[in-house]
């Protein structure tokens, strides 16, 4: 399933009322409409994938996995993801999606910070 499929299920759940469907996802009607029309730049973010899983009462791991696969543009990378997800147990695959998603948000080290292994190489000059 992809973003458009999930958006369509949410719309059906809300009786074809796009305003209510968009409100349940916390987005504008236009954003929801773009998801429905399968506009390629308009795919669920990780947060919206989780919200969609909650709204539709689906497994969050599966929805995140499907959205990750939808976002992957390289066929070789997509095949690798699919192979990895098929060989890992269901919850391990969910953890893997979480780790990959979080790795995109890791902040760089703060300037001036030196770990214990670098402390002996610090010299102060007056």
Secondary structure, 3 states (H helix, E strand, C coil): CCHHHHHHHHHHHCCCCHHHHHHHHCCCHHHHHHHHCCCCCCCCCHHHHHHHHHHHCCCHHHHHHHHHHHHCCCHHHHHHHHHHHHHCCHHHHHHHHHHHHHHCCCCCCCCCCCCHHHHHHCCCCC
